[in-house]
Amino acid sequence: MSLFLYSPVRELEVVSGGASYLRLRALGLPIMAVAMCFDASLRAVGATKYSMVTIVAAALLNIVLDPIMIYGLLGFPRVVFLEPL
């Protein structure tokens, strides 16, 4: 049997949770593609300073918003599909 066709995970809960996570991640792909094109365009015209500032700002925003969104702080709903199975 081919290595690529073999799946060591047989539990339906784990597979369905992984499929849900993959669908959720796929929603962000178009946004990520646009951001990468924007960043490459800035670097291509020589505006590397603006490129760096936007990347650092996005990373800082990610650091701040991750715990807020995951743990349901500041009135946001808690992400319950990430609970351990």
C-alpha positions as CSV (number, residue, x, y, z in Angstrom):
1,M,0.0,0.0,0.0
2,S,1.3,3.5,-0.8
3,L,2.4,5.7,2.0
4,F,0.2,8.5,0.7
5,L,-2.9,6.4,0.8
6,Y,-2.3,5.2,4.4
7,S,-3.9,7.1,7.2
8,P,-2.9,6.1,10.8
9,V,-6.0,8.0,12.1
10,R,-9.1,5.8,12.2
11,E,-11.2,7.7,14.7
12,L,-14.1,9.4,12.9
13,E,-14.0,12.3,15.4
14,V,-10.4,13.1,14.6
15,V,-10.9,13.0,10.9
16,S,-14.0,15.1,11.0
17,G,-12.3,17.6,13.2
18,G,-9.4,17.8,10.8
19,A,-11.7,18.3,7.9
20,S,-13.5,21.1,9.6
21,Y,-10.2,22.8,10.4
22,L,-9.0,22.4,6.8
23,R,-12.2,24.0,5.5
24,L,-11.8,26.9,8.0
25,R,-8.2,27.4,6.9
26,A,-9.2,27.3,3.2
27,L,-11.4,30.3,3.8
28,G,-8.4,32.5,4.5
29,L,-6.4,31.5,1.4
30,P,-7.7,34.2,-0.9
31,I,-7.0,36.9,1.7
32,M,-3.5,35.5,2.3
33,A,-2.9,35.5,-1.5
34,V,-3.9,39.1,-1.9
35,A,-1.7,40.1,1.1
36,M,1.3,38.3,-0.5
37,C,0.7,40.0,-3.8
38,F,0.4,43.4,-2.1
39,D,3.7,42.7,-0.2
40,A,5.5,41.6,-3.3
41,S,4.3,44.7,-5.2
42,L,5.6,47.0,-2.5
43,R,9.0,45.3,-2.6
44,A,9.1,45.4,-6.4
45,V,8.7,49.2,-6.5
46,G,11.3,49.6,-3.8
47,A,9.0,50.4,-0.9
48,T,10.6,47.8,1.4
49,K,10.0,50.0,4.5
50,Y,6.2,50.0,4.0
51,S,6.4,46.2,3.3
52,M,8.2,45.6,6.6
53,V,5.8,47.9,8.5
54,T,2.7,46.1,7.2
55,I,4.2,42.7,8.0
56,V,5.2,43.8,11.6
57,A,1.8,45.4,12.1
58,A,0.0,42.2,10.9
59,A,2.1,40.1,13.3
60,L,1.4,42.3,16.2
61,L,-2.3,42.3,15.4
62,N,-2.2,38.5,15.2
63,I,-0.5,38.3,18.7
64,V,-3.1,40.5,20.2
65,L,-6.2,39.1,18.5
66,D,-5.3,35.3,18.8
67,P,-6.0,35.0,22.6
68,I,-9.0,37.3,22.4
69,M,-10.6,35.2,19.6
70,I,-9.6,31.7,20.9
71,Y,-10.4,32.2,24.6
72,G,-13.4,34.4,24.1
73,L,-12.1,37.5,25.8
74,L,-13.7,41.0,25.6
75,G,-17.1,39.7,24.7
76,F,-16.1,37.5,21.7
77,P,-17.5,34.0,21.6
78,R,-15.1,31.2,22.7
79,V,-13.8,28.9,19.9
80,V,-15.2,25.6,21.0
81,F,-14.3,23.4,18.0
82,L,-10.6,23.6,19.1
83,E,-11.4,21.7,22.3
84,P,-9.3,18.5,22.8
85,L,-11.2,15.5,21.5
